[in-house]
Amino acid sequence: MRRLHPRSLHPSITQIQRRLREREKLERERRNRQAFPEAHRLRRLPLYLFSILDELKAQARREGIDVIDLGMGDPDIPPPKHVIDELVKRGRRPENHRYSRKDGEVEQRVTEAIAAWYQRKFHVSLDPKTEVLPLLGSKEGIAHLSLAFLNHDDIALVPSPAYPVHFNGIILAGGILYSIPLSAERGYLPDLSTINREVLKMAKMLFISYPNNPTTAVADLKFFKEIVAWARKYHIMVVHDFAYSDFVFEGPRAPSIFEVPRAKEIAVEFHTLSKSYGAPGLRFGFAAGNREILASLAKTKHYVDFGIFRAVQWAAIQALTGPQDDVRRAVDTYRKRRDVFVPGLRRIGWDVAMPKGTFYVWAKIPRKFSALTSLEFATLLMHEAGVVVAPGSGFGENGEGYIRFALVEPAPRLREAVKRIERVLRMQD
Ligand SMILES: Cc1ncc(COP(=O)(O)O)c(C=O)c1O
């Protein structure tokens, strides 16, 4: 495939580059003009790429383009009917509209449901009173965890690329972010032996997440055993974001870190109803594991939120304790989509890796377009194909050179996306 160099770029690419530069300039000017300048911690955050994509998407829709949106990991498969029914039924009851209270009936039942779910799924025992903490979605909990633990001279270790709140939470909390580069050659597992002793001395937390967003990598129990041994040796807290616990397409199911003996001494694990139960709007997630860590997270949250709508907690109980067939069906649907989309991309000459888990495809930008940044390439796909994707740079510096597709549209739309992408890949051929 011939490679496009910036000088020989298709006119629409140069236009896109100009537009993106203008947008960045406007953003800088907006910040400088602010009557009440934002705190430094906000200025230190990287640009939130999804908001740029949202703008571009809105613009494309205004222009009448039929957008195929594979940008955000926003599941299109709805929650199970029994979960929605429970939400509606409980939402009708006035008592469920009062503030949530730790000693209330649903508040106790939901932690018991979480512990029972863990036992069934991973054969892990948790004390529902102290080793489980419900959250307003897992993103909130992950961000608040950094706030609860990081001082200005504490280092938090985060693989790169990563789900953005892993590093943005650290920046917001004012801690020091140390990135561990991930590579395809190592199966996107972090090489902890590359971290020097001085960094290890100052390191307080390590974030990991498998099945992994955005790389789609999965990890086995051996990996978690090594992580637990390492963390106990250096006394570092392990934060395992387990949002995609159900999303493994081949081989054994994904293990919980707590299947490793003594992991509770150093680890917490985060879960969400957003992916497995197709319920990102419910805002229900939970953390489990080390009781002292969870107590500090709960304490932080006491100062900033008032808990979870009770009707949502009742619905969460239904999700976790009711039939799990819908979860299996959803994972199966995502697998079928993968099996349509990945061979489709390969047929048009884009040799992407077959994901083992999650519902994403992590794709290296074709060589011909490697002169473009991932944001430029994502913008090109949007303009020329009406296909929205997430630029890899949004997941940290090591995500540059890649884009991420979220398979959150049905198979016929994915086939259509492949057809449109083919036109872009043939540009200037
Ligand atoms: C790895 C990972 N963790 C957490 C979340 C956030 O989930 P929630 O909806 O529970 O905040 C996401 C959402 O995309 C994710 O990909």
The ligand as an ORCA input file, in Angstrom:
! r2SCAN-3c Opt
* xyz 0 1
  C     -12.653     -0.256     31.396
  C     -13.844      0.554     31.790
  N     -14.041      0.844     33.073
  C     -15.080      1.574     33.479
  C     -15.991      2.081     32.573
  C     -17.096      2.956     33.062
  O     -18.234      2.268     33.362
  P     -19.423      2.878     34.180
  O     -20.533      3.071     33.231
  O     -19.712      1.860     35.252
  O     -18.962      4.163     34.815
  C     -15.838      1.813     31.212
  C     -16.768      2.371     30.215
  O     -16.525      2.391     29.032
  C     -14.730      1.030     30.813
  O     -14.508      0.750     29.520
*
